[in-house]
Amino acid sequence: MDSWRIYLQEALSQLDFAKRSYTEFEQALSENDTISVFYRLHHFIVHVANLDKLLDTDINSTRNKLINGRIDLSNIDLKSIRRLRNHLEHFDERLDKWVSKHDGSAFFDMNVVTNASGFPKNIFLRALDGYTFKFYGEDYQLVEIHESLIVLEAKLLEHVKLG
């Protein structure tokens, strides 16, 4: 097996895990199971970030030399999810910062809300507004990220078909 195909196989595994997590997130959302919504979203975010880290390599790395030119990553942008994954991975630090700035007002944490426009951005520690994940003043568009996965999957599977 060509070495670069090992990375292709892992990318497909992470993509499958991400898609499964997203489906489970949507199921939890339809069941109004708020804890499971955030639990599944966290898994989705981790797997998409793993996929991005796997494929978006340092230009001088061995991995880059193996996959560059073999896997078409044009029109694929998963960068925002990596930032969100970093926030969740370092949640303790983000929470320290948020608490130090908290003025005692009401806030949203692990809430599913509808049309939160009009609320100050910093009132959301973690919240889901439709398919927008709100975290500490930042918005992450889950549908766009999911759509990028579908495009990436088609590109990866094309390499599998080519053998």
Disulfide bonds with the S-S distance in Angstrom:
none
